[in-house]
Amino acid sequence: MALYAFAAVLICWVLLCYRLAFGDELLPFWGKGAVSLGQSYLIKRASIPESTHHYANETIESPMNQPFFPMASLVYFQFTFAAITTILLAGSVLGRMNIKAWMAFVPLWLTFCYTVGAFSLWGGGFLYHWGVIDYSGGYVIHLASGISGFTAAYWVGPRLKTDRERYVPNNILLMLAGAGLLWMGWSGFNGGAPYAANLVSSIAILNTNISAATSLLVWTTLDVFYFGKPSVIGAVQGMITGLACITPGAGVVQSWAAIVYGMLSGSIPWYSMMILHKKSTLLQKVDDTLAVFYTHAVAGLLGGLLTGLFAEPDLCKMILPVTNTKGAFYGGGGSQFAKQLVAALFIIGWNIVSTTIILLVIRILIPLRMPEEQLMIGDDAVHGEEAYALWGDGEKYDATQHGWNNPANVEMLAQPGGARGVTINL
């Protein structure tokens, strides 16, 4: 699902969706879609045409955002944000969504859902010019993927009861390797958001790592005190919530505030996942396979609201179109917090409605769920392949050949030096 999403998003992005998100304005929340493949377009200096911000008297307050690199770089950089958002969403419906339905869902969701949030907050839409802060995707990526994933999980339905009750991690060592790559790569996302190697990007990278480290420590501490032992999986979840939480404000808050982000992102999502989930009928009813709602939607929303409190005026002036932006703790009153809240409600509402409509339309033509007989078997039934061929190169287990009732195996056991003390539970 993830591999397909990455490839499909790229093709849709260059054929239509990049300019829906970063092109000329069609609607206050949507750009004019067009192809982004022409050489003359891709080699010119990058620009976001609707990013010029004016005062009330129509004089320019902030000029058009024009990074010092070609448009091709901007198209690809923003594609990676779009791709990871769709892949995060997939984590909510793993283990039961029909792959054919997913193949139809990805281009539709990218076109009618993701691009709206991206244009509204980043591409020069109404939230951008209103002064809402989403530095690198707390709302566009994390809140959107978590809400849409939760909505999709509701419509697709839960996994089998046996899968929900016992969902053991496949390989914690590989998970740790992936977590390390993710943590390192996040510096590229947040550090690259200003489209330049400058003061803001430097602050953003430091804040990103401070928040992640603090959140990991808080989550692990809560695990120790509440469950009596630390969890490696929990530590990674704490790392992710810290990264997601700081993302909307990474380049516009001071580094001491990043510790506050980390403390809250390591505790509030932890509480929502470990405590609140068990008390809520709705949360238990919706089977969010990888807990994307808690680790991304809750953390992204939290970070966006905290940015309304901690946005530092001098840092905001360096990167935001509305030059007098400041958080409540710097004399901004509650106006910036209110803007952040309204923007969050818009993203939540749009993702719920658009994701629901897309899935209901797909359901008319394609079942959203895998057939029950395939669910009983798992991925082998879908792909006809085994992730781990334990009995040979691509060879499936056959009791008559590999079992202990095979005469060759019995003879081996009877020989001196043969295998001893081996028990296989099938």
TACORWO-V768399 format. One record per pair of residues at least 6 apart in sequence whose ideal C-beta (glycine too) atoms are under 8 Angstrom apart, sorted by the first residue. I is the first residue (numbers start at 1). J is the second residue. Records with the same first field share a line. If there is no record, write none. Layout:
BEGIN
I: J  J
END
This chain:
BEGIN
1: 90  94  97  99  102
2: 87  90
4: 99  102  103  106
5: 83  86  87  90  102  106
6: 83  87
8: 103  106  107  110
9: 17  79  82  83  86  106  110
10: 79  83
12: 106  107  110  111
13: 36  75  78  79  82  110
14: 35  36  37  75  79
15: 35  36  37
16: 33  34  35  111
17: 33  82  110  111  114  115
18: 36  75  78  79
19: 31  32  33  34  35  36
20: 30  31  32  33  111  115  119
21: 31  78  82  114  115  118  119  122  123
22: 31  48  74  78  118  119  122  123  124
23: 31  32  33  34  49  50  123
24: 31  32  49  50
25: 31  32  50  124  125
26: 32  33
28: 120  125  126
29: 116  119  120  125  126  127
30: 115  116  119  125
31: 50  115  119  123  124  125
33: 111  115
36: 42  71  75
41: 71
42: 70  71  72  75
43: 70  71  72
44: 70  71
45: 66  67  68  69  70  71
46: 66  67  69  70  71  73  74  195
47: 64  65  66  67  71
48: 64  65  66  74  122  123  124
49: 64  124
50: 119  123  124  125  128
51: 62  64  65  123  124  128  321
52: 60  62  63  64  124
53: 60  61  62  129  321  322
54: 60  61
55: 61
61: 321  322  323
62: 320  321  322  323
65: 195
67: 73  74  195  196
68: 196
69: 195
74: 195
77: 192  195
78: 118
80: 189
81: 118  137  140  141  189
82: 110  114  118
84: 141
85: 114  137  140  141  144  145
86: 106  109  110  114  145
88: 141  142  145  146  149  292  296
89: 109  145  148  149  152  292
90: 102  149
91: 149  288  289  290  292
92: 146  149  150  152  153  288  289  290  292  293
93: 102  149  152  153  156  289
94: 289  290
95: 159  163  289  375
96: 156  157  158  159  160  287  369  370  375
97: 152  156  368  369  370
98: 366  367  368  369  370
99: 370  382
100: 366
101: 359  362  363  366  367  368
104: 362  365  366
105: 152  358  359  362
108: 358  361  362
109: 148  354  355  358
112: 354  358
113: 144  148  350  351  354  355  358
114: 140  144
116: 350  354
117: 139  140  144  347  350  351
118: 140
119: 125
120: 126  127  128  343  346
121: 127  128  132  134  139  140  343
122: 128  134  140
127: 343  346
128: 321
129: 321  322
130: 322  339
131: 320  321  322  325  336  339
132: 339  340  342  343
133: 248  249  252  304  307  308  311  316  320  325  336  339  340
134: 140  248  304  343
135: 190  193  204  247  248  249  250  251  252  307  319
136: 189  190  193  204  247  248  250  251
137: 189  247  248  300
138: 244  245  247  248  249  300  301  303  304  307
139: 248  300  301  304  343  344  347
140: 347
141: 247  296  300
142: 244  247  296  297  299  300  303
143: 296  297  300  301  304  344  347  348  351
144: 347  351
145: 292  296  297
146: 292  293  294  295  296  297  298  300
147: 293  297  347  348  351  352  355
148: 351  352  354  355
149: 288  292  293  296  297
150: 286  288  292  293  297
151: 351  352  355  356  359
152: 355  359
153: 286  287  288  289
154: 285  286
155: 356  359  360  363  368
156: 359  368  369
157: 287  368  369
158: 164  285  286  287
159: 287  289  375
160: 375  376
163: 375
164: 287
167: 289
169: 175  233
172: 232  233
175: 232  233  236
176: 232  236
179: 236  239  240
182: 239  240  243
183: 209  212  239  243
186: 208  212  243  247
187: 205  208  209
189: 247
190: 201  204  205  207  208  246  247  250  251
191: 197  201  202  204  205  208
192: 201
193: 201  204  250  251
194: 200  201  204  251  319
198: 318
199: 318
200: 251  252  315  318  319
201: 251
203: 250  251  255  315
204: 250  251
205: 250
206: 255  258
207: 246  249  250  251  253  255  257  258  261
208: 243  246  247  250  258
210: 246  255  258  259  262
211: 242  243  245  246  250  258  259  261  262  265
212: 239  242  243  246  262
213: 242  262
214: 242  258  259  261  262  263  266
215: 238  239  241  242  243  245  261  262  263  265  266
216: 235  236  238  239  242  266
217: 238  262  266
218: 238  262  263  265  266  267  270
219: 234  235  237  238  239  241  266  267  270
220: 230  231  234  235  238
222: 266  267  270  274
223: 229  230  231  234  235  270
224: 230
226: 274
234: 270
237: 269  270  273  291  295
238: 265  266  270
240: 295  296  299
241: 265  266  269  270  294  295  298  299
242: 261  262  265  266  299
244: 265  295  296  299  300  303
245: 261  262  264  265  299  300  302  303  306
246: 258  261  262  265  303
247: 300  303
248: 300  303  304  307
249: 257  261  303  304  306  307  310  311
250: 258
251: 315  319
252: 307  311  312  315  316  319  320
253: 261  306  307  310  311  312  315  327
254: 310  312  315
257: 306  310  312
260: 306  310
261: 303  306  310
264: 302  306
265: 299  302  303
268: 298  302
269: 294  295  298  299  302
272: 294  298
273: 291  294  295
276: 283
277: 283  284  294
278: 284
286: 293
288: 294
301: 344
304: 340  343  344
305: 337  340  341  344
307: 327  336  340
308: 327  328  336  337  338  339  340  341
309: 327  328  329  336  337
310: 327  329
311: 325  326  327  330  332  336
312: 326  327  330
313: 324  325  326  330
316: 323  325  326
317: 323  324  325
325: 332  336
326: 332  336
327: 336  337
328: 334  336  337
359: 368
362: 368
369: 375
370: 381  382
373: 381
374: 381  382
379: 385  387
380: 386
385: 394
386: 394  396
389: 395  396
390: 397
391: 397  398  402
399: 405  426
400: 406
402: 409
403: 409  426
404: 410  413  424
412: 418  419
413: 419  420
END
